[in-house]
């Protein structure tokens, strides 16, 4: 009973964190709303043409200077080890000039999430989905839509049962992309029964 209650509370908390920031988007525009969403989940980002990254400190506080960049597109987003999920990805939907996305170690990133990344197919060059426990081989197939991808990190995905074959599949689907896959045993010998 306590476990069920705790999981329901966690699920509600995730829904609240990943709610669509429509009101903020109306007031400040899609770029500022996306920036605020990223910072609220303790992620980090960089605007196009800027060298400085915006991020939260250890206490979750951040500088509001990003408000000075209204109508400036985001170029790089690092959401590593955050609670971003499928619903939260809607807050980044208007970002059509994203070159780099990192979801390293995100426990809520799953196959459905990967299927929704097609919205970045025209601009995305680098994607890091390493250490995401909910990604399976079936979800990786959705990455075939990201034709501009130049670098893909799929290291240490526990949901991948045959990493050697999966890497070959990814190389076939994305021939211009460098696939990084560490943390696997790539040997061809079969396990003894």
C-alpha positions as CSV (number, residue, x, y, z in Angstrom):
1,X,0.0,0.0,0.0
2,X,2.8,2.4,1.0
3,X,4.8,1.5,-2.1
4,X,1.8,2.1,-4.4
5,X,1.1,5.5,-2.8
6,X,4.8,6.4,-3.1
7,X,4.9,5.5,-6.8
8,X,1.7,7.5,-7.5
9,X,3.2,10.5,-5.7
10,X,6.4,10.2,-7.8
11,X,4.3,9.9,-11.0
12,X,2.4,13.1,-10.1
13,X,5.6,14.9,-9.3
14,X,7.0,13.9,-12.7
15,X,3.9,15.1,-14.5
16,X,4.1,18.4,-12.7
17,X,7.8,18.9,-13.5
18,X,7.2,18.1,-17.2
19,X,4.0,20.1,-17.6
20,X,3.7,22.2,-20.8
21,X,4.8,25.8,-20.2
22,X,2.2,27.3,-22.5
23,X,1.5,30.4,-20.3
24,X,5.3,31.2,-20.2
25,X,5.5,30.7,-23.9
26,X,2.6,33.2,-24.5
27,X,4.3,35.8,-22.4
28,X,7.9,35.4,-23.3
29,X,8.0,33.3,-26.5
30,X,9.0,29.7,-27.1
31,X,12.8,30.2,-26.6
32,X,12.5,31.7,-23.1
33,X,9.8,29.1,-22.1
34,X,12.1,26.3,-23.2
35,X,15.1,27.9,-21.3
36,X,13.0,28.2,-18.1
37,X,11.8,24.6,-18.4
38,X,15.4,23.4,-18.8
39,X,16.6,25.4,-15.8
40,X,13.6,24.2,-13.7
41,X,14.7,20.6,-14.2
42,X,18.3,21.6,-13.4
43,X,19.5,21.2,-17.0
44,X,21.8,23.5,-18.9
45,X,21.7,25.2,-22.3
46,X,23.5,27.6,-24.6
47,X,21.9,30.1,-27.0
48,X,23.0,30.3,-30.7
49,X,26.0,32.6,-31.1
50,X,26.7,32.7,-27.3
51,X,29.6,31.0,-25.6
52,X,28.2,31.1,-22.1
53,X,26.0,28.3,-20.7
54,X,23.1,28.9,-18.5
55,X,22.7,26.4,-15.6
56,X,21.5,26.0,-12.0
57,X,23.8,25.9,-9.0
58,X,23.9,23.1,-6.4
59,X,20.8,24.6,-4.7
60,X,18.8,24.8,-7.9
61,X,19.1,28.6,-8.2
62,X,19.9,30.2,-11.5
63,X,20.6,33.6,-13.1
64,X,17.6,35.3,-14.8
65,X,19.9,36.8,-17.4
66,X,18.5,34.4,-20.0
67,X,15.4,36.7,-20.2
68,X,17.6,39.2,-22.1
69,X,17.8,36.7,-25.0
70,X,14.2,36.8,-26.1
71,X,13.8,35.4,-29.6
72,X,17.3,33.8,-29.5
73,X,17.2,30.1,-30.4
74,X,18.8,27.4,-28.3
75,X,21.7,25.6,-29.9
76,X,22.8,23.1,-27.2
77,X,20.8,21.5,-24.4
78,X,22.2,19.2,-21.7
79,X,19.4,17.5,-19.7
80,X,21.7,14.8,-18.3
81,X,20.5,13.1,-15.1
82,X,17.2,15.1,-15.1
83,X,13.6,13.9,-14.9
84,X,12.7,14.9,-18.4
85,X,10.1,12.6,-20.0
86,X,8.0,12.3,-23.2
87,X,5.5,15.0,-22.1
88,X,8.3,17.4,-21.1
89,X,9.8,17.2,-24.6
90,X,6.9,19.3,-25.8
91,X,8.5,22.3,-24.1
92,X,11.4,22.0,-26.6
93,X,9.3,21.4,-29.7
94,X,9.8,24.9,-31.1
95,X,13.6,24.7,-31.0
96,X,14.4,24.2,-34.7
97,X,18.1,25.0,-34.5
98,X,19.3,22.5,-31.9
99,X,22.6,21.0,-32.8
100,X,23.3,19.1,-29.6
101,X,21.1,17.3,-27.1
102,X,22.2,15.2,-24.1
103,X,19.9,13.0,-22.1
104,X,22.7,11.0,-20.5
105,X,21.4,9.0,-17.5
106,X,17.8,10.2,-17.7
107,X,15.6,7.5,-16.1
108,X,12.4,8.6,-17.8
109,X,13.8,8.6,-21.4
110,X,12.3,5.6,-23.1
111,X,11.4,4.3,-26.6
112,X,8.4,6.7,-26.9
113,X,10.7,9.6,-26.0
114,X,13.1,8.6,-28.8
115,X,10.2,8.4,-31.3
116,X,9.4,12.0,-30.6
117,X,12.9,13.3,-31.4
118,X,11.9,13.4,-35.1
119,X,11.0,17.0,-34.5
120,X,14.7,17.8,-34.5
121,X,15.5,15.9,-37.7
122,X,16.6,19.0,-39.7
123,X,19.1,20.4,-37.2
124,X,20.3,17.8,-34.7
125,X,23.9,16.8,-35.1
126,X,24.8,15.2,-31.7
127,X,22.7,13.1,-29.4
128,X,23.8,11.5,-26.1
129,X,21.3,8.9,-24.8
130,X,23.9,6.8,-22.9
131,X,23.1,5.3,-19.5
132,X,19.3,5.6,-20.0
133,X,17.8,2.4,-18.4
134,X,14.5,2.4,-20.2
135,X,15.7,2.5,-23.8
136,X,15.4,-0.8,-25.8
137,X,16.5,-1.9,-29.2
138,X,13.0,-1.1,-30.6
139,X,13.3,2.5,-29.5
140,X,16.6,3.0,-31.2
141,X,15.0,2.3,-34.6
142,X,13.1,5.6,-34.3
143,X,16.5,7.4,-34.6
144,X,16.5,6.7,-38.3
145,X,14.6,9.9,-38.9
146,X,17.6,12.0,-37.6
147,X,19.4,12.1,-41.0
148,X,21.6,15.0,-40.0
149,X,23.0,13.2,-36.9
150,X,26.9,13.1,-36.9
151,X,27.5,11.7,-33.4
152,X,25.4,9.3,-31.3
153,X,26.3,8.0,-27.9
154,X,24.5,4.8,-26.9
155,X,26.9,3.7,-24.3
156,X,25.8,1.5,-21.4
157,X,22.1,1.0,-22.2
158,X,21.0,-1.9,-20.0
159,X,17.9,-2.5,-22.1
160,X,20.0,-3.6,-25.2
161,X,20.4,-7.3,-25.3
162,X,22.7,-7.7,-28.4
163,X,24.8,-4.5,-28.5
164,X,27.0,-5.7,-31.3
165,X,24.0,-6.2,-33.6
166,X,22.4,-3.0,-32.5
167,X,25.5,-1.0,-33.3
168,X,25.6,-2.6,-36.8
169,X,21.9,-1.7,-37.3
170,X,22.6,1.9,-36.2
171,X,25.5,2.2,-38.6
172,X,23.3,1.0,-41.4
173,X,20.5,3.4,-40.6
174,X,22.8,6.4,-40.0
175,X,25.9,5.8,-42.2
176,X,27.2,9.4,-41.8
177,X,27.0,9.1,-38.0
178,X,29.8,8.2,-35.6
179,X,28.3,5.7,-33.1
180,X,29.9,5.6,-29.6
181,X,29.1,2.5,-27.7
182,X,31.2,1.8,-24.6
183,X,30.3,-0.4,-21.6
184,X,29.4,-3.5,-23.6
185,X,31.1,-6.8,-24.2
186,X,31.4,-6.8,-28.0
187,X,32.7,-10.4,-28.2
188,X,31.0,-12.7,-30.6
189,X,31.2,-15.8,-28.5
190,X,27.9,-17.0,-27.1
191,X,27.3,-17.5,-23.4
192,X,27.6,-21.1,-22.2
193,X,24.4,-22.6,-20.9
